[in-house]
Amino acid sequence: MVTVTIPKKEYQRLAEKALRYEYLRQLLEEDVFASPPTKNIKEVMGEFKKTKIYGQNFLKSLEKGLGRSSHFATR
C-alpha cells in the first residue's frame, strides 16, 4: 500500500463529499416513488394534527390538496 499525505482541509473536504455521496446512495436505494401506505385522508390529517407543529391554514390547504389527489380520490 502507498501512503499519500494531503492537507487536513483537503482530507476534511473529501471526507464530507464521501458522506454526502453515501447519504444520496442510501436515499436512492429506497423506493421514493412508492405510494403512501394509506388512502384515507382522515387518517393522514389526524397524523399531521397529532404533531401539533402545523398551523390551521396549512392543514386546511393540505386537506384540500389531498382531496384533489388522484391517489386519495374515492372510487
ChimeraX commands (.cxc) that place a marker at each C-alpha (Angstrom):
marker #1 position 0.00,0.00,0.00 radius 0.5
marker #1 position 1.19,3.50,-0.80 radius 0.5
marker #1 position 0.87,6.30,1.75 radius 0.5
marker #1 position -0.30,9.67,0.48 radius 0.5
marker #1 position -0.08,12.82,2.57 radius 0.5
marker #1 position -2.66,15.54,1.99 radius 0.5
marker #1 position -3.51,18.70,3.92 radius 0.5
marker #1 position -6.09,18.36,6.68 radius 0.5
marker #1 position -8.53,20.72,4.93 radius 0.5
marker #1 position -8.36,18.62,1.77 radius 0.5
marker #1 position -8.97,15.46,3.81 radius 0.5
marker #1 position -12.00,17.05,5.51 radius 0.5
marker #1 position -13.38,18.17,2.15 radius 0.5
marker #1 position -13.01,14.67,0.69 radius 0.5
marker #1 position -14.50,13.03,3.79 radius 0.5
marker #1 position -17.51,15.36,3.62 radius 0.5
marker #1 position -18.03,14.53,-0.06 radius 0.5
marker #1 position -17.87,10.82,0.75 radius 0.5
marker #1 position -20.51,11.22,3.46 radius 0.5
marker #1 position -22.80,13.15,1.11 radius 0.5
marker #1 position -22.35,10.50,-1.57 radius 0.5
marker #1 position -23.19,7.73,0.90 radius 0.5
marker #1 position -26.30,9.61,2.06 radius 0.5
marker #1 position -27.53,10.05,-1.52 radius 0.5
marker #1 position -26.78,6.43,-2.34 radius 0.5
marker #1 position -28.91,5.29,0.59 radius 0.5
marker #1 position -31.76,7.58,-0.46 radius 0.5
marker #1 position -31.70,6.27,-4.00 radius 0.5
marker #1 position -31.85,2.67,-2.79 radius 0.5
marker #1 position -35.25,3.38,-1.25 radius 0.5
marker #1 position -38.40,3.34,-3.33 radius 0.5
marker #1 position -39.03,7.09,-3.36 radius 0.5
marker #1 position -41.95,6.75,-5.78 radius 0.5
marker #1 position -43.87,4.23,-3.68 radius 0.5
marker #1 position -47.47,5.07,-2.90 radius 0.5
marker #1 position -48.26,6.24,0.61 radius 0.5
marker #1 position -49.32,3.37,2.88 radius 0.5
marker #1 position -52.87,4.70,3.28 radius 0.5
marker #1 position -55.56,6.20,1.08 radius 0.5
marker #1 position -57.58,7.57,3.98 radius 0.5
marker #1 position -57.48,11.38,4.10 radius 0.5
marker #1 position -58.82,11.49,7.66 radius 0.5
marker #1 position -56.04,9.18,8.83 radius 0.5
marker #1 position -53.36,11.32,7.16 radius 0.5
marker #1 position -54.84,14.52,8.57 radius 0.5
marker #1 position -55.02,13.00,12.04 radius 0.5
marker #1 position -51.32,12.16,11.94 radius 0.5
marker #1 position -50.40,15.69,10.85 radius 0.5
marker #1 position -52.60,17.21,13.57 radius 0.5
marker #1 position -51.07,14.98,16.25 radius 0.5
marker #1 position -47.65,16.53,15.66 radius 0.5
marker #1 position -49.00,19.96,16.69 radius 0.5
marker #1 position -46.39,21.69,14.54 radius 0.5
marker #1 position -48.62,22.66,11.61 radius 0.5
marker #1 position -50.91,25.68,11.57 radius 0.5
marker #1 position -54.60,25.57,10.70 radius 0.5
marker #1 position -54.06,27.25,7.33 radius 0.5
marker #1 position -51.52,24.63,6.31 radius 0.5
marker #1 position -53.75,21.79,7.49 radius 0.5
marker #1 position -56.73,23.16,5.55 radius 0.5
marker #1 position -54.59,23.53,2.45 radius 0.5
marker #1 position -53.20,20.02,2.87 radius 0.5
marker #1 position -56.65,18.52,3.24 radius 0.5
marker #1 position -57.84,20.37,0.15 radius 0.5
marker #1 position -54.80,19.16,-1.81 radius 0.5
marker #1 position -55.25,15.58,-0.66 radius 0.5
marker #1 position -58.86,15.76,-1.76 radius 0.5
marker #1 position -57.71,16.73,-5.25 radius 0.5
marker #1 position -55.07,13.99,-5.40 radius 0.5
marker #1 position -55.83,11.02,-7.63 radius 0.5
marker #1 position -54.22,8.74,-5.03 radius 0.5
marker #1 position -56.76,9.74,-2.39 radius 0.5
marker #1 position -59.75,10.01,-4.72 radius 0.5
marker #1 position -62.64,7.84,-3.68 radius 0.5
marker #1 position -63.65,5.21,-6.20 radius 0.5
marker link #1:1,2 radius 0.2
marker link #1:2,3 radius 0.2
marker link #1:3,4 radius 0.2
marker link #1:4,5 radius 0.2
marker link #1:5,6 radius 0.2
marker link #1:6,7 radius 0.2
marker link #1:7,8 radius 0.2
marker link #1:8,9 radius 0.2
marker link #1:9,10 radius 0.2
marker link #1:10,11 radius 0.2
marker link #1:11,12 radius 0.2
marker link #1:12,13 radius 0.2
marker link #1:13,14 radius 0.2
marker link #1:14,15 radius 0.2
marker link #1:15,16 radius 0.2
marker link #1:16,17 radius 0.2
marker link #1:17,18 radius 0.2
marker link #1:18,19 radius 0.2
marker link #1:19,20 radius 0.2
marker link #1:20,21 radius 0.2
marker link #1:21,22 radius 0.2
marker link #1:22,23 radius 0.2
marker link #1:23,24 radius 0.2
marker link #1:24,25 radius 0.2
marker link #1:25,26 radius 0.2
marker link #1:26,27 radius 0.2
marker link #1:27,28 radius 0.2
marker link #1:28,29 radius 0.2
marker link #1:29,30 radius 0.2
marker link #1:30,31 radius 0.2
marker link #1:31,32 radius 0.2
marker link #1:32,33 radius 0.2
marker link #1:33,34 radius 0.2
marker link #1:34,35 radius 0.2
marker link #1:35,36 radius 0.2
marker link #1:36,37 radius 0.2
marker link #1:37,38 radius 0.2
marker link #1:38,39 radius 0.2
marker link #1:39,40 radius 0.2
marker link #1:40,41 radius 0.2
marker link #1:41,42 radius 0.2
marker link #1:42,43 radius 0.2
marker link #1:43,44 radius 0.2
marker link #1:44,45 radius 0.2
marker link #1:45,46 radius 0.2
marker link #1:46,47 radius 0.2
marker link #1:47,48 radius 0.2
marker link #1:48,49 radius 0.2
marker link #1:49,50 radius 0.2
marker link #1:50,51 radius 0.2
marker link #1:51,52 radius 0.2
marker link #1:52,53 radius 0.2
marker link #1:53,54 radius 0.2
marker link #1:54,55 radius 0.2
marker link #1:55,56 radius 0.2
marker link #1:56,57 radius 0.2
marker link #1:57,58 radius 0.2
marker link #1:58,59 radius 0.2
marker link #1:59,60 radius 0.2
marker link #1:60,61 radius 0.2
marker link #1:61,62 radius 0.2
marker link #1:62,63 radius 0.2
marker link #1:63,64 radius 0.2
marker link #1:64,65 radius 0.2
marker link #1:65,66 radius 0.2
marker link #1:66,67 radius 0.2
marker link #1:67,68 radius 0.2
marker link #1:68,69 radius 0.2
marker link #1:69,70 radius 0.2
marker link #1:70,71 radius 0.2
marker link #1:71,72 radius 0.2
marker link #1:72,73 radius 0.2
marker link #1:73,74 radius 0.2
marker link #1:74,75 radius 0.2
view
